[in-house]
């Protein structure tokens, strides 16, 4: 259709030259097979993350410039902890819906589908509220022992924990239905944009530029984003799935959700362990410099996230015995989708690293050497593709949980040893070393459980799955 329109508007020689890439683009956008859907979701997720990375980067630069290095370090330490706790408060339900919704839709079990849609939301609201109340109690009990400058920001941060958890479940629900825009736009575009908006409003209202003000802006943006996403996504679901009875199968859902909670919770802790460990060992201004470096690195990370967002539900749809060959072929292709764009983005970040860091302030340029170590770790991780999603979606979440538990322990131990001795460079080396071990373990376990060598430069070697 696109080519026919162009033939009416442009000269024929030009259209003939553009025909091959246009055919690929049209197939990508209009294709209805599983591969086309996954590629389309990955491309959309990638584009959203590109835009969101820019918005988030600008918002962090504004925060750093406005609050100053010390208060910015307080903010990023508190907010990183809230993001982690919000994810953990879901106890795996944000990914369990991705596992069950496609299956229920395929089987026509709409009563179960409606059941998990409601149950997942109610469950995370209750669990996250409980964690928030416990967290506020612990902070108030510890008082000055955690540092007076952390006290109020932590209390304020805990108030939005239920909205962070609910947002993660809504994200998973949209991804399970192959709606990448509805899944990713709220968290990665709307929320950071609203942070800037609320910061401007608070500034005009006469609030002092401080960590407390920054946390207030983040809390307000989270409530606005999640409640808006809840309304819009619920309307869309109601238009797709007819109303009817709900059936709850809590034991089956929990049986899958808890191992996934261990896997993704540990993975989330691992990806943020260096920031938390720096916050425990070093002053807020050093936390600020390290976090700015990590935020610059996020321009590489989003490639992995984009591919993961597009393939998880497709892995889940190929779990049958008859689909084993298709699963292996699809998983092998997903490695290339992850590695080569990550390699390109890594090179771009290293070239532009100093100018990007200088935007936060002149003192942040000192974080540039750490980028080389951190980028190397991300490229190593990308070389095995979305291997943990493959394991989670094929019933191997327990093995994946063991891997990430071991990696988290290694990561924390290395940070404890290297940060006191080498400072921020020690944190970067610890993170990269743990990532290397993680990649090796994932390759071994995927080969043993799926029968596939999931590594970018590996030949297409397959074997029968061992009992």
N, C-alpha and C positions, 0 to 999 in steps of 0.2 A: 504493500500500500504506500509506504514512504517512497519507494523507488518510482512508482507510477506518478506520484505527485511531482517529484523532482524532474521527471522526463518532460512534464508540461511547462516547467519553469526555467530549466537550464539547458544548455547545449548538450546534444547527445554524446560527444566525445568525453565531456566532463562527467556525465552520469555513468558512462561505461567504466571510467577509472574508479569512481566511487562505489561501484556496484558491490564488489566483494566485502568491504567493511560494512556497508549498509545492510547487506544480507545477514551478516553475523549479528549486527545490532538489532535488526528486526526479529530474527529468531530468538535472540536473548530476551527481548521485551514481550513478544507475543507467544513464545513457546509455552506449551502446557505440560510437557513431559517433566519428570522429576528433576532431571539434570538442568533443564532450562529454568525451572522454578528456583532451584538452589543457587544457580549462577546469578539469576536476577536478584535474589535476596542478598547475595554477597556483594554485588555491585552497588545496590541501593544502600546497604549497610556501610560499605566503604565510602560512598559519597557523603552520607550523613556524618560519618566519623571525621571525614576531611573537614567538612564545614564546622562540626562541633569542636574539633581540635583547634581551629582558628578562634572560635568564639571563647572556648575555655582558656586558651592561651592569653587572649586579650583581657579576659576577666581577671586572670591571675596577675597579669602585669599591672592592671589598674589597682588591684588589692595591694600588691607589694609596694607600688609607688605611693598609694594613699595612706596606708597604715604604717609604713616603715618596716625595716627588716625584722626587728624583734617581734612586733605584734603580728606581722605576717607569719612568722614561724609558729606563734601560738595558734593562730587560726588554722594553718594547714595540719598541725599535729592533731588538734581537736576534731577537725572535719574529716580527716583520714580515718580516725578512730570511729567516727559515727558511720561513715560509709561501710566500713568493715562490719560493725555491729548490726547495721541494718540488714546487710546481706546474710549474716549468720542467723539473725532472728527469724528468717524464713524457714530454717531447718530443712532446706532442700526442696520445698514446695514450688519455688520459682522455676526450678528445672523439671520437677516431676510432672508439671502440667505439660511441658514440651514432650515428655515421654508418653503420657497417656492420651492427650487430646487427639493426636493423629490416629492413634489406634482405635479409640472410641468412635471417631468420625468414620473411619474405614469400615468398622464392624456395624455401624448403625446403632450403637448403644448410646443413644442420646440421653437417657436417664442418668447413666454414669457420667456423661460429659457435663450435663447441667450440674450434677452433684459436685464434681471436682472444681468447677468454676466458682461456685459459692463457697464451698468448704475451704479452698485455698486462701481466699480473701479473709474470711473470718478467722481462720487459724493464725495467719501472720499478724493480723491486727492484735489479737489477744497475746500472742507470744512476744511481739515487739513491745507492746505496752508493758508487759511484765519485766522484760529486760530493761526498759527505760526506767521504770520505777526502782528496780534494783540498782541500776547504775547511778541514779540521782542519790539514792540512799548511801551508797558507798562513797561517792564524792563528798557529800556533806559530812559523813562520819570521819573521813580522812582529813578534811579541812585543809589547814595550812601545810600539812605534810606533803601534799602534792604540788605545792607552789601556789601562792595566792593568785597569781596572774592566770592560772588555769581553772580556778574554781568556777566562776560565773560562766565562762565560755562552755565548759563541759555540761553544766546544768542546762543551759539553753540548748545545747546540741542534742541532749537526750530527749527533749520535747518533740523532736521531729522524727524520732526513730520509727514509730508506726507508719508514717508516710513513706519513709525510705523503703521499708519492707514491703508495703503494699505496692509501691511503684515497681519493685523488682518482680512481683507476681504478675502485675499487669503487663510488664515487658514480656515475660515468659508466655503469657496467654496470647498476646499478639503474635509472637514468633511462632507459636504452635499452629497458628492459623495462616502462616506465611504472609503476615502483614508487617513488613519491616519498617515502614514509615510510622505506623501507629506504635510500634514497639520501641523504636530508638529515638524518634524526634523529641518526645517529652523530656527524657533524661539528658540527652546529649546536645540538644539545641535550645529547647524552651527554658529548661532550668538554669543553665549558665547565663542565658540572655536576661532572665528575670533577676539574677543576682546583680548584674550591672544596673538594671532598672531600679531595683530596691536600694542599692548603694547610692544612686543619684538622689532618690527621694529622701533617704535618711540624711544625706549630706545637706540637702536643701532645708531639711527640718531642723538642722543645727546640731546633729549628733557628732560627737568627736570621732576622728579617724582612729579606730582602735580594733583590737581583735574581737571585742564584744559586739561592736557594730557590724563587723563582717559576718559573725556567726548569726546575728539577727537577720541580716539580708539573706543568708543561705537558708535559714529555717523558713522564712516567709516564701521564698521561691520554691522550696520543696513542697510546702502545703498547697500552694497555688497550682503547681505542675501536676501533682499526684491526683488531687481532687478533680481537676479538669480532665486528666487522662481517664479517670474512673468513669466519669459521665459519658465521654465520647466513645470509649471502648464498649461500655455496657450497651449503649444504643446500637452499635454495630453488631455485637453478638446477638442481641434480640432480633435484629433483622435477618440474621443468617440461620439461627437455630430457633425452631418454633418452641413456644412455651410448653411445659409439661412437667411430669413427675421428675423428682430428683432421687437418685440412689447413691448412698454413701458407702464406700468400700474403704474405710479408713485404714484397716490393717494392711491391705494391698498397697495403698498409697504411701503409708509410712514405711513399709518394707523397702520400697524403692527410694523414697525421699531421704531417709536417714543416711544411707551410704553416700548418696549424692551430696548431702549436706556436709559429710566429712570430706569428700573430694573437693567440692567447690569452695567450702569454707576454708579448708587448708590451703587451696590454691590462692584464694583471695588474701589470706593472711600472708602467704609466701610472697605474693607480688607487692605487698605493702610492708613486709616485715622490716625492710631496710629503713624506711621512713620512721616507723615506730621505734626501732632500736636506736636510731640517731636521736629521736626525741627523748628517749630514756637516758642516754649517755651524754648528750651535748646540749648546749644552750639553744634557745629558740632562734637566734640569728643564724646558727649553723644549720638548723633544721630548714630554715627558709632557703638557704643556698642549695642544699641538697634537693629539696622538693622542687625548686625551680629547674634544676637539672633533670629530674625525673619527669617533670611536666613537659619539658622540651623533648624528652625521649618518647613521650606519648604519641608523637607524630609517627613513630615507627610501630608502636604497639597496636594502633587501631587497625592495621592490616590483618593481624591475627584475629582480632575481635570480629572484623567484618566477615571473614571466611567462616569463623565459628558460628556466627549468627545465621549464616545461610545454609550450613550443612547439617546442623544437629538434628533437625526434624527429618532430613532425608536419610541420615544414618538410622534413625528410629524406624523409618518406613521399610528398611531393608533387613530386618532382623530375622526373617524367616529362613528356613533351611534352603528353600529354592532360590532365595535371593543372595546367597553367599558370594557367588562370583561377581554379581553386580555391586555388592557392597565393597568388595576388595578393589574393583576397578574405580569406583567412585571415590573411595578413600585415597587411593594412590594419586588421583588427579587433584584432590584437595591439598596435597602437600605442595605441589607446584604453585597453586593459587596463593598459598601462604608465603612461601620462601622468596620467590623472585621479587614481588612488590616490596617485601620487607627489606630485602637487600638494597633495592633502589632507594627506598625512603631512608634507610640507615646512612647511606652515602650522602644524601641531601642534608640530613641533620648534622652530620659531622662537618660538612662544608659551611653550613650556615650557623653552626653552634654558637660562636662568639657573638655575632650580631643579635641572635635571638636572646641569649642570656643577658646581654647588656640592656635590653629593653626593661628588665626588672629593676635595674640599677647597676651602677659601676661595680659594686662589690660582688655581684652575682657572677661575673665573668670568671671568677676563681673556680667555678664548678665545671669549666670546659674540659679539663683533663679527665674527669670522671665519665664524661660522655663516651669516650672511646671504649672503656671497659664495659659500660652498660649496654652500648649498642652491640658489642660482640656477643653479649649474653642473649639479647633479643634475637639476633640472627641465628644463633645456635638453637634457640627454642623454635624458631620458625622452620628450621630444617626438618622437623618431624611433623609439621602440620598440626591440625586439630586432633591429635591422637587421644587426648583425654576425653573429648566429646565422643569419639568412636567407641571407646571403652564404656563410657557412661550409657550410651544409647543402645548398646548391644548386651546389656546385662552383666557387664564386668566392672560395675562401679565399686565393688568391694576391693578388687585388686588395685584399682585406681586410687582408692582411699589410702591403701597401704603405701603406695608410692609417694603420694603427696604428704602423708604424715612423716615419712622418713626425710623427705626433702625439706619440710618445714623445720624439723629438728636440726638438720645439717645447716640450714640457713641461719637459724638463731644462734647455734653454737659458733659458726664462723664469724657472725657479727659480734658476738660477745668477745671473741678472741682478737679480732682485727680492728674494731673501732677504737678501743683504748690505745692500741699501738699505732695505728695509721690514720685515724680520724675518718673523714669522709671517703678517702680512697679505700680504706679498709671495708667500709660498707659496700662500695661498688664492687670490689673484688669478691666479697662474700656472696653477693647476689649473683654475679656471673658464674662463680664456681658451682653454686647450688643449681643454677639453671642447666649447666652442662651435665651434671649427674641426673637431673630430671629427664633431660632429653634421652640419655642413654637407657635409663630404666623404662621409659615409655616405648622405645623401639623394641626392647627385649620382650616386654609384656604383650604388646600388640602382636608380635610375631608368634608368641606362644598361644595366645587366646584367639586371635583372628586368622593367623596363618599368613600374615602379610608383613613384608619389610617396609615399614612406613618411614622412609628416609629419602630425602630429595635426590641424592646421587646414587641410590641403590638400584640395582637391576630389578626387574619385575619378578622377584622370586616369591613363590607361594608354596604353602604346605598345608596338609590337612590339619584341622584343629585337633589338639590333643584333648582327650577326655579328662 
